[in-house]
Amino acid sequence: GMGALLAQQAAVESSLPPMISPLQPRLDRSMSSLTIPPPACMLRPLEVPFRYLFGPGPSNVPPRILAAGARPIIGHLHPEMYEIMNDIKKGIQYAFQTQNNMTIAMSGSGHAAMECAIFNTVEPGESVLVAVNGIWGERVAEIAERMGASVHTMVKAPGGVFTNEEIEKALAKHKPVLFFLTHGESSAGLAHPVDGIGDLCRKHNTLFLVDTVASLGAAPIFMDQQNIDILYTGSQKALNAPPGTAPISFNERACQKMFTRKTKPVSYLLDMSHLSNYWGNDGKPARLYHHTGPVSGFFALRESLAILAETGLEESWKHHKEVAEYLWTGLEDLGLKLFIREKDLRLPSVTTIAIPQGYNWREILQYIMKHHQMEMTGGLGPSINMVIRVGLMGYNCQKRNADLALAALADALRNCKKSKA
């Protein structure tokens, strides 16, 4: 192999008479200082299996979006790139149903947007209120704690719903600068009601932050109408782009808080005073270098937002609901119980199944991966050992895929060992 050839070459060269050039000894020394050979794995071609990604994300990416991501790279500060970023901004405004100028896509996954929202609007010592009914509230509480906020949580079991009365009571008690709620709680399969909460946050002078990573494009959300101050999502769920970009939008109230702070945000990379300039949102004539945006990721994100615009939001919501209901009926026909009892509270993009009595959920998932090349997953955070999760989002959201998922589950239920208990 390559390693042997290099060793042979080095041996031949070391036996040659020394050349007159004063550079030679230095070159010899630099050659012989390579103690790590080229790794054998890197001399083999890349292999990636085909899988049906019917878990909570990432989703399969349609050919059209893959092709967009494979376009030749341009510079992240070229005028054509700014044009594409302007398109992305308009696409996000449509997807979020907002007119907010301060709308961008983060370089990074949903967590980058989550940290960006908190790091920019909260200062150390300020009060933050987090609704925790699954893993995403837990994460936000930890992020806010790490940057020195005074964090208060309202906690329910996975899938638990907070009433507007409970929320208002907590707002009055803790007087937070920010209240966080997950709209698409993918670890529990819950789509949390949002109506009226934004009004309560206004009344209590609190910013309302909502996570729609798992729900955007699949379940209705209206940023402006619902008085949501900060909204974010990820690229890899119903938008079907590769993971790595995260749309986020701040309204005027959020900007007011964000840009009149006394201390600088703890993160330089996620600092909105720089990011707003990179995205052309700060009214300044020049966009300056801050960091290198994920150029291919932005191509793919633009294409996914274009597909959403062509399909139409309402059509997309309706389609996700129809396919989800078809899947729910099929699961119940298999004798499985859905984890979220109330239909109206189920997240159309990610369905949670209560683990069937007597089965080991890990065995079921391993069987489905091995025999059907299909990803489904268990719970996450507080919902672990409680659910199996099936996601049909965007491009994957088709009745024929629901049929494939149901067939794989039926096969696993027939062939996995059942305990006597």
Secondary structure as the mmCIF struct_conf table of DSSP 4:
data_model
#
loop_
_struct_conf.conf_type_id
_struct_conf.id
_struct_conf.beg_label_comp_id
_struct_conf.beg_label_asym_id
_struct_conf.beg_label_seq_id
_struct_conf.end_label_comp_id
_struct_conf.end_label_asym_id
_struct_conf.end_label_seq_id
HELX_RH_AL_P HELX_RH_AL_P1 MET A 2 SER A 15
BEND BEND1 LEU A 16 LEU A 16
HELX_LH_PP_P HELX_LH_PP_P1 PRO A 17 MET A 19
BEND BEND2 ILE A 20 ILE A 20
TURN_TY1_P TURN_TY1_P1 PRO A 22 LEU A 23
HELX_RH_AL_P HELX_RH_AL_P2 GLN A 24 SER A 32
TURN_TY1_P TURN_TY1_P2 SER A 33 SER A 33
BEND BEND3 ILE A 36 ILE A 36
HELX_LH_PP_P HELX_LH_PP_P2 PRO A 37 PRO A 39
HELX_RH_3T_P HELX_RH_3T_P1 ALA A 40 LEU A 43
BEND BEND4 ARG A 44 ARG A 44
STRN STRN1 TYR A 52 LEU A 53
BEND BEND5 GLY A 55 GLY A 57
HELX_LH_PP_P HELX_LH_PP_P3 PRO A 58 PRO A 62
HELX_RH_AL_P HELX_RH_AL_P3 PRO A 63 GLY A 69
TURN_TY1_P TURN_TY1_P3 ALA A 70 ALA A 70
BEND BEND6 ARG A 71 ARG A 71
HELX_LH_PP_P HELX_LH_PP_P4 PRO A 72 ILE A 73
TURN_TY1_P TURN_TY1_P4 HIS A 76 LEU A 77
BEND BEND7 HIS A 78 HIS A 78
HELX_RH_AL_P HELX_RH_AL_P4 PRO A 79 PHE A 96
TURN_TY1_P TURN_TY1_P5 GLN A 97 GLN A 97
BEND BEND8 ASN A 101 ASN A 101
STRN STRN2 MET A 102 SER A 107
BEND BEND9 GLY A 108 SER A 109
HELX_RH_AL_P HELX_RH_AL_P5 GLY A 110 THR A 121
TURN_TY1_P TURN_TY1_P6 PRO A 124 GLY A 125
STRN STRN3 SER A 127 VAL A 132
BEND BEND10 ASN A 133 GLY A 134
HELX_RH_AL_P HELX_RH_AL_P6 ILE A 135 ARG A 146
TURN_TY1_P TURN_TY1_P7 MET A 147 GLY A 148
STRN STRN4 SER A 150 VAL A 155
TURN_TY1_P TURN_TY1_P8 PRO A 158 GLY A 159
HELX_RH_AL_P HELX_RH_AL_P7 ASN A 164 HIS A 174
BEND BEND11 VAL A 177 VAL A 177
STRN STRN5 LEU A 178 THR A 182
BEND BEND12 HIS A 183 HIS A 183
STRN STRN6 GLY A 184 GLU A 185
TURN_TY1_P TURN_TY1_P9 SER A 186 GLY A 189
STRN STRN7 LEU A 190 ALA A 191
TURN_TY1_P TURN_TY1_P10 ASP A 195 GLY A 196
HELX_RH_AL_P HELX_RH_AL_P8 ILE A 197 LYS A 203
TURN_TY1_P TURN_TY1_P11 HIS A 204 ASN A 205
STRN STRN8 LEU A 207 ASP A 211
TURN_TY1_P TURN_TY1_P12 VAL A 213 ALA A 218
BEND BEND13 ALA A 219 ALA A 219
TURN_TY1_P TURN_TY1_P13 MET A 223 ASN A 227
BEND BEND14 ASP A 229 ASP A 229
STRN STRN9 ILE A 230 TYR A 232
BEND BEND15 SER A 235 LYS A 237
TURN_TY1_P TURN_TY1_P14 ALA A 238 LEU A 239
HELX_LH_PP_P HELX_LH_PP_P5 ALA A 241 PRO A 242
BEND BEND16 PRO A 243 GLY A 244
STRN STRN10 THR A 245 PHE A 250
HELX_RH_AL_P HELX_RH_AL_P9 GLU A 252 MET A 258
TURN_TY1_P TURN_TY1_P15 PHE A 259 THR A 260
BEND BEND17 LYS A 262 THR A 263
BEND BEND18 VAL A 266 VAL A 266
BEND BEND19 TYR A 268 TYR A 268
TURN_TY1_P TURN_TY1_P16 LEU A 269 LEU A 270
HELX_RH_AL_P HELX_RH_AL_P10 MET A 272 TYR A 278
TURN_TY1_P TURN_TY1_P17 TRP A 279 GLY A 280
BEND BEND20 ASP A 282 ASP A 282
BEND BEND21 PRO A 285 PRO A 285
HELX_LH_PP_P HELX_LH_PP_P6 ARG A 287 TYR A 289
BEND BEND22 HIS A 291 HIS A 291
HELX_RH_AL_P HELX_RH_AL_P11 VAL A 295 THR A 311
HELX_RH_AL_P HELX_RH_AL_P12 LEU A 313 ASP A 333
TURN_TY1_P TURN_TY1_P18 LEU A 334 GLY A 335
STRN STRN11 LEU A 338 LEU A 338
BEND BEND23 PHE A 339 ILE A 340
BEND BEND24 GLU A 342 GLU A 342
HELX_RH_3T_P HELX_RH_3T_P2 LYS A 343 LEU A 345
STRN STRN12 ARG A 346 ARG A 346
BEND BEND25 PRO A 348 SER A 349
STRN STRN13 VAL A 350 ALA A 354
HELX_LH_PP_P HELX_LH_PP_P7 ILE A 355 PRO A 356
TURN_TY1_P TURN_TY1_P19 GLN A 357 GLY A 358
HELX_RH_AL_P HELX_RH_AL_P13 TRP A 361 HIS A 372
STRN STRN14 MET A 374 GLU A 375
STRN STRN15 THR A 377 GLY A 378
HELX_RH_3T_P HELX_RH_3T_P3 GLY A 381 SER A 383
TURN_TY1_P TURN_TY1_P20 ILE A 384 MET A 386
STRN STRN16 VAL A 387 GLY A 391
HELX_RH_3T_P HELX_RH_3T_P4 GLY A 394 ASN A 396
HELX_RH_AL_P HELX_RH_AL_P14 LYS A 399 ASN A 415
BEND BEND26 CYS A 416 CYS A 416
#
